[in-house]
Amino acid sequence: MARVLILANNDVGLYNFRFELIEELIRQGYQVYFLCQNQKKI
């Protein structure tokens, strides 16, 4: 099974701009992993 790693600066940007991409990759049978920084709420 093919795997994809997506790197992002923050979780909000990942969700807002890559959610559809992640869904489609999963639909096509990819294992999708993502990595972003630990964000602190101020």
Backbone as CSV, one residue per row, in Angstrom:
resi,resn,N_x,N_y,N_z,CA_x,CA_y,CA_z,C_x,C_y,C_z
1,MET,0.844,-1.185,0.000,0.000,0.000,0.000,0.889,1.247,0.000
2,ALA,0.580,2.172,-0.864,1.342,3.420,-0.953,1.016,4.323,0.233
3,ARG,2.015,5.064,0.662,1.849,5.981,1.785,2.199,7.394,1.355
4,VAL,1.505,8.358,1.965,1.749,9.776,1.686,1.947,10.485,3.017
5,LEU,2.976,11.322,3.085,3.213,12.157,4.254,3.019,13.605,3.835
6,ILE,2.177,14.315,4.564,1.922,15.733,4.290,2.457,16.531,5.473
7,LEU,3.320,17.491,5.177,3.883,18.366,6.202,3.174,19.713,6.138
8,ALA,2.878,20.274,7.300,2.165,21.550,7.334,2.701,22.414,8.473
9,ASN,2.546,23.725,8.306,2.971,24.655,9.357,2.049,24.608,10.564
10,ASN,0.745,24.420,10.312,-0.201,24.357,11.425,-1.401,23.497,11.045
11,ASP,-2.111,23.069,12.051,-3.245,22.172,11.824,-4.424,22.868,11.148
12,VAL,-4.631,24.143,11.427,-5.746,24.867,10.823,-5.552,24.989,9.313
13,GLY,-4.355,25.345,8.892,-4.065,25.443,7.471,-4.192,24.099,6.777
14,LEU,-3.755,23.058,7.437,-3.877,21.708,6.881,-5.340,21.358,6.666
15,TYR,-6.159,21.612,7.650,-7.582,21.312,7.540,-8.262,22.176,6.480
16,ASN,-7.988,23.476,6.503,-8.669,24.397,5.585,-8.270,24.215,4.130
17,PHE,-7.018,23.862,3.873,-6.530,23.862,2.501,-6.205,22.478,1.937
18,ARG,-6.166,21.440,2.763,-5.785,20.118,2.265,-6.780,19.014,2.615
19,PHE,-7.892,19.362,3.238,-8.864,18.356,3.670,-9.381,17.522,2.505
20,GLU,-9.739,18.180,1.402,-10.269,17.456,0.238,-9.211,16.545,-0.367
21,LEU,-7.973,17.021,-0.403,-6.874,16.212,-0.920,-6.696,14.955,-0.071
22,ILE,-6.698,15.106,1.242,-6.527,13.972,2.145,-7.665,12.972,1.963
23,GLU,-8.894,13.467,1.889,-10.046,12.582,1.666,-9.905,11.788,0.370
24,GLU,-9.498,12.453,-0.688,-9.370,11.784,-1.984,-8.250,10.749,-1.970
25,LEU,-7.149,11.068,-1.345,-6.057,10.102,-1.250,-6.493,8.856,-0.487
26,ILE,-7.231,9.041,0.589,-7.736,7.904,1.359,-8.709,7.081,0.517
27,ARG,-9.584,7.751,-0.220,-10.523,7.056,-1.108,-9.804,6.208,-2.149
28,GLN,-8.661,6.694,-2.595,-7.898,5.979,-3.613,-7.018,4.874,-3.024
29,GLY,-7.061,4.699,-1.709,-6.361,3.593,-1.077,-5.011,3.913,-0.469
30,TYR,-4.647,5.178,-0.399,-3.374,5.557,0.206,-3.494,5.585,1.725
31,GLN,-2.377,5.301,2.389,-2.285,5.562,3.821,-1.756,6.985,3.929
32,VAL,-2.491,7.845,4.603,-2.121,9.262,4.674,-1.694,9.606,6.094
33,TYR,-0.525,10.205,6.196,0.003,10.685,7.469,0.253,12.173,7.319
34,PHE,0.108,12.910,8.410,0.442,14.323,8.359,1.165,14.720,9.626
35,LEU,1.995,15.734,9.484,2.828,16.204,10.566,2.776,17.714,10.596
36,CYS,2.503,18.271,11.787,2.518,19.715,11.942,3.019,20.051,13.346
37,GLN,3.359,21.304,13.538,3.883,21.744,14.825,2.800,21.693,15.896
38,ASN,3.248,21.524,17.130,2.356,21.586,18.267,2.002,23.059,18.492
39,GLN,0.733,23.399,18.335,0.309,24.792,18.443,-0.189,25.092,19.858
40,LYS,0.253,26.206,20.396,-0.212,26.651,21.712,-1.280,27.712,21.501
41,LYS,-2.371,27.580,22.223,-3.406,28.602,22.162,-3.050,29.721,23.114
42,ILE,-3.143,30.948,22.611,-2.770,32.115,23.425,-4.014,32.778,23.958
